[in-house]
Amino acid sequence: MIPLKDNIPSSTFPIVNVLLIITNLVVFGYQLSMGRHVDQFIYTHAVIPAQIVTVGLNADQLARLTATMFFHGGWLHVLSNMLYLWIFGDNVEDRMGHFKYLVFYLLTGYLATIAHILSSPASKTPLIGASGAIAGVLGAYLILFPRARVLTLVFLFIFIPIVPIPAVVFLGIWFFLQILSGTASLSAQAAQGVAYWAHIGGFVAGALLVKFFATRKQTVRY
């Protein structure tokens, strides 16, 4: 399933959400400009679970916790993340206000990273991507707008209909798939290419913390 848009209009311009998207794209462009040196750049600046478990949270590791949320592994990775952030982030920012939304985004991103480290403490593979923080946004959206409709491309063999799906169903399916994949990834034989536990941790953190950030009242017309 690929989300295209939701049916909840924003009452304010989502400046923070737009700036986050621009920042992610600019950083990814910088990665591309590095050519073959990009791997060394990632290992130098991104979170590596085994390293942070060994040395603890010093100044360098704290900087990595933030930087790692803005790195991506390829065009599909960054564009899919930015699509989800574009669709769901504006409404969450609308309810929280600009500054609180930024704090919420970063905080859930940090908690998502911690969840990944706890699930793979011996991993020497860098963790990169905004999906942990974006999962926090998805968790908040589920709590704030469960009855919203998400216009979605659904792949059914040779048919690809566009279907309005309730947010509670769309995000519920998304979270269920993360749980399944995350559970499978705990086995030694499972591939570790996707940080499913970062998604799970970010989503749960977003759903639990949203009530402390979404203080603005809004009448939602579905």
N, C-alpha and C positions, 0 to 999 in steps of 0.2 A: 504494500500500500504506500502511495506517495501523496502526502497532503499538498493541496494547491492553495487553499485559503480558508479562512473561517468566516462566520457571519456576525462577528462582534465588532462594531465600529469603535475606534478610539476617539476619545473626546479631546486628547492632547497629542501634539506631535511627539513620537517616541524618540527623542534625540539621543538618549543613552543607547537604546537598542540599535539605532542606525550607526552610531559611532563604534559600538562593539563589532558590528558586521564589517564596517570599513577597516577597523584595526586588524581584525582577523585576516581580511583579504590583503591588506598591505604587508603584514608579516609573512603571509604565504608567498606573496610576490617577491619579498626579500629572500625567502628560502630558495625560490626558483633561480634567483640571480646568482646564488652561491655555487651552482653547478655541483660538481663532485665533492665539494667541501661541505655540503649541507649535513652529511651524516655526523661529521666531527662537531659541527655547530650544535646539532641536536643533543649529542652526548655531553656537550659542555654546559648546556643551559636548561635541558629538560629534566624532569624528575625521573630518577632511577630508583625503584623501590629498595633494592639491596643496599644501595649507597646511603639512602636517607635513614634506613634502619641502623646502619653501622655508625654513621657520624652524628645522627640526631638533627634537630632543627636549629642549625646555625644560620648565620646571615645568608650564606650562599644557598642553602637549601630552601630558605624562605623565599628568596628571589626565584628559585626554580619552580616553586609551587604556583607562582603567578605566571611566569613565562610559559610554562608547559601548556597552559590553557589556550594559548594563541598560536601554537604550532600545529601543523597538519601534515598528513602523510601523502596527500595527492589531491587532484582536482575533485574526485568523487567525494573524498572525505570532507574537504572544506565546503563544497557546494551543498552537500546534503545537510551538513550542520547549519549552514547559514540559512537554508530554506526553512528549517524548523524554527530557528531563532526569529526569522522574519515573520513567520505566521503566528507564532504563539507569544513572542516576547513583547510586542507592542501593547497588548491588552493587559499583561501583567504589570508592565511599567505604568500604564494608565491608572491602575488601582493603587500602586505603591507610591507613585511620585518618582521623579528622576533619580535623586540621590539614593533613596532607600532601595530602588531597583538595582542600582550599581552595586551597593553593598551586598544585597541579597544574591546577585549573580556571582560575585566573587566568593562569598561565603559558601554557597552550595558547591561551587567549583572546588574549593579547598576540601570540603567534606567528602566530595566524590573522589578526589585524589587519595585521601586517607583511606577510604573504603577499598580502593584498588590496592593500596600498599598492604593493608591487612589481609587481603585475599591472596596476594602474591609477594610476600615479604622477601623472598630470595631471588626475585626476578631482576635480571640485569638489563632488561629491555626498557628503553625510555618510554615513558607514558606521554603521549601527545594528543592534543585535540580539545575542542571546546565542548564536547558532548556531555561531559560530567556536569558542567555548569548549566548547559542547555537542558539536561534532564531535570535539574532543579526547577527551571522555568516551566517545564512540562508538568511537574508535580504541583506547582502553584496554580497553573492554569486549570488542572483537573479540579482542584478545590474551589476555585473562584468561578469557573464557567463550565460546570459539568453538563449543562443542557445545551451548550453551544453546538453548532453543526460545523463539521470540518469537511469541505469539499475534497474528495479523495479519488485518486486513480486506483482502481482495484484491478489487479491482473488475474483474469479467469481464463486460463489457457489462451485461446486466440482472441478472446474478447477483453477489452480494456474499458469498462464503463466508468463514468464519473459519478460518484455516489456521495450524497451528503450523509455523513456518519456522525452520530452524537459523540461529543468529545469524550464522554465517559467510556464509550465503547472503543473509540480509536486509541485513546491513551491507555485504557485497560489492556487491550490487546498488545500494544507496544511494551508495556511493563511486564506482562506475562511472558512475552518472548525473551525479554532480558533475563527474567528469572530462570527460564528453561536453559538458555544459553550459558548463563552464569554458573548454574549448577553443574552443567556438563564441563565447563572450563576448569572446574576444580580437580578433575581427574588428570593424572600425569600424562595421559595420552592425548588430551584435548589441545587443540591449537590455542595459542594465546595472542592471536592477532588483534582481538577486539577487547577493550577493557569493560566487559559487561558489568562488573561489580562497581565500577565508577558510575555507570549509568544507574544502577540500582541504588547506590548510596546517594547520588545526587537527587534522584526522583523522590526518595523517601525524605531526604532533608528538606527539599522544596515543599513537599506536602505538609510537613510538620511545622516548618518555620514561617509559612506564608501568613499565618494569623498575626504574627508579630510585625509584619511589614505592610500588609495591605490595610491601611487605615482609612483610605479614601472611600467614601460611600458612593455608589454608582447604581443607577437604575438601568438594568440591562434589558434591551428589547431583542428577543430571539426571533 
